Amino acid sequence: MQHVAVVWQLYLFTRSPLSLGLLGFFRVAPVVLFALGGGVIADAFDRRKLMLVSQTVLALVSLAFAVTTALGWASAYSIYALTFLAGAAVAVDNPTRQALVPLLVPRKHLSNALSLSTLAWQLGSILGPPIAGWMLATTGMVPIYLVDAGSFLAVIAALLAMKHRAPRGATARVTFRSALEGLAFIRRSPLILSTMLLDFFATFFGGSMLLMPIFADQILHVGARGLGFLYSAQPIGAAIGAAALSLFPIPRRQGRAILFAVASYGVAIAVFGVSPYLWLSLGALAWSGASDAISVVVRVTLRQMLTPDELRGRMTSVNMMFFMGGPQLGEVEAGAVAKAFGARFSVASGGILCVATAALVALISPSMRRYTVLPGGESRVEPTLEEQRTASV
C-alpha cells in the first residue's frame, strides 16, 4: 500500500518518468553503502533483536510520510529522503531476516518454508495495491501511510513472540575484515556468484514497475483504481507459483529451473510492454510474477544450502546489493529509456534483454546448468559425459 501511494504521489508532483526512475536510485544507494555492514551486524548479534530495531525504524519512516503529507510539507525531495532512510534500515533488516529463517526450520523443509515465506509476502502484495488504489481515489494518501505505520506493530509482536534466541558459538566481529570475508566466500562459490549475476542483470533489464503510473494513466487509461490492480497482478502470479512450490518438491535440476524461470519472466515482461489491453497486461504481469517466484525460491534455497550459518548474514548482504541493485538501477534505466523512446519500448526491450541474459548465463556457466539436488537434500554439480567416462576408466 505504501509503495503504491509513494509512486503515485511522486508522479503527481513531477509527471516525469525520469523522476519516477530516480526513486529506484534512492532505494538502492543506501543498500550499496550499508549492506556489507548490515551483513556483518546480522552475523554478530541476535538477529531477532536486530529485526526489532529495523522494523521500528521502518514504521517511523511510514509515520513521517503521513505527517509530511498531512501538513503539506511533502515534495519530491522529501519522498527521496525518506526513501533513502528506509533503504538504510532495509540494508540491516534484509540480511538479518534471511539469515534468521534457516535457524527456525529443519534443513529438509527449508525450500518449502521459503516458498511459504514468499507466499505470505505475495499475499500482502496482492491485497495491498487494490486497497491502496481505492483509498487513493476516496480517502487520499495520509490514511494509507498511517495504516502502513500501524501494520509494523504486527511484525514487532511476532518477533517478540518468537521463541528463537541467538545461536551459541562463535559470531562475526564487527570489523572491515569480517565484511571482506563475505565477499571472499562469494568469490570462492561460483554457483552462488552465478545466481547473483543472473539476478542482477535479469532484474536490471526487467525492472519497470515504477513506470506503472504511466501505463495506468496514458496507455491503458485506467487511472488510480486500475493502478492498484496492475500492481496486484504480478504478486497474484507469484503467490500461485510460491504456493505450488510449498506443496510440491522443487525440480531436481534446480540450475536449469532457474534459467528457464528467468527466461520466462523476460518473455512475460516483453508481452506486458507491447500489450494494448488491460486483460492482456494483467495476464502478462501475473505470468511474470509466477516465473519470478519460482526463480526466487530456487535461488534462495540454493544459496542457503551452500552457505554456512556463520556467513549467512554476510552472504545475504552481498546478494542484497545484487537483487535490490538490479531492479532499482533498472528503474532508473527504464525511466531514462522511457523518456527518450517511450514507456512501451523501455519495458518491451528490457524483457527481451532479460531473456538474452538467461541465455548468456546458461552458455558461460556450465555448473549452473548441471546443478542438481538429490532426494536426501544433498546437492551436487552433475559431471559431464566426458567426466563420467574418465571416472569409469
Secondary structure, DSSP 8 states (H G I E B T S, - for coil): -HHHHHHHHHHHHH--HHHHHHHHHHHHHHHHHHHHHHHHHHHHS-HHHHHHHHHHHHHHHHHHHHHHHHTT---HHHHHHHHHHHHHHHHHHHHHHHHHGGGTS-GGGHHHHHHHHHHHHHHHHHHHHHHHHHHHHHT-SHHHHHHHHHHHHHHHHHHHH------SS----SSHHHHHHHHHHHHT-HHHHHHHHHHHHHHHHH--GGGHHHIIIIIS--HHHHHHHHHHHHHHHHHHHHHHHHHS---S-HHHHHHHHHHHHHHHHHHHHH--SHHHHHHHHHHHHHHHHHHHHHHHHHHHHHS-GGGHHHHHHHHHHHHTHHHHHHHHHHHHHHHHH-HHHHHHHHHHHHHHHHHHHHHH-HHHHHEEE-TTS-EEE---HHHHHHHH-
